[in-house]
Amino acid sequence: LYIIPSGVCTAVVIPTTTLMYMLPISVMVAMVIMRASVIIISRIVDAIQIRQGILKKSVYAEENIAVVFALLAAAVNIFWVGPGDFDFVHSPAAVIILGSYIGAYAIRIYIMNYYKNTRGKGVKLDNNGFFAIEQIAASAVMLSIGYVIFKSPEWFQTSNTQLLLFRNSIADPRPLWPWAIVAGLAFGLVAFFSVFIFMFKGRTATFAGLVNRLTSLVAGTAATL
């Protein structure tokens, strides 16, 4: 049952990831902020679970150094505002989107590692089962919320530009809408591998977070170039 809240958090992570890319910042900046945040969250989760006695492994010094780099990268991109740059901190939309992303991911990573670290000795880690329950819950939540927004009263939608754009993307899609589905399919594949890297039993959440997010940053850098 506690895997279902992880799915609910995933239902928050997926749209907030896309919304971060929609902010008036480059894709690379958005990626650095999000990926660095998850690396920092992973280290905090390890610290909490070590203190709770759930995690018996240690975080290596090299991993802690990598977390410091992630913290610096996120701080520079969020707080460093040059002439004409987007002021992230003073944008309510940006702060709400990132805050929702970080909060949901923190709960999700904690649940993943709680599941991973509390299996009894000799008990098989059922990653397939975890992934199935989480993704079904996430899909159900997103479809339900999407349906409610789509069917919401017209006066409610016209009072919020984002809601109106969301409705029109379904009711009157742009000609290039199939490419959005292609991107969504790629996102689905990423979700599959992302879960299995995070659930890798041999190491800490910090290690899994670093492997997961840094490979993502390499991909983002290559795509941007």
Salt bridges, closest charged atoms under 4 A:
GLU63 OE2 - ARG203 NH2 2.91
ASP87 OD2 - HIS90 ND1 2.88
GLU134 OE2 - ARG108 NE 2.85
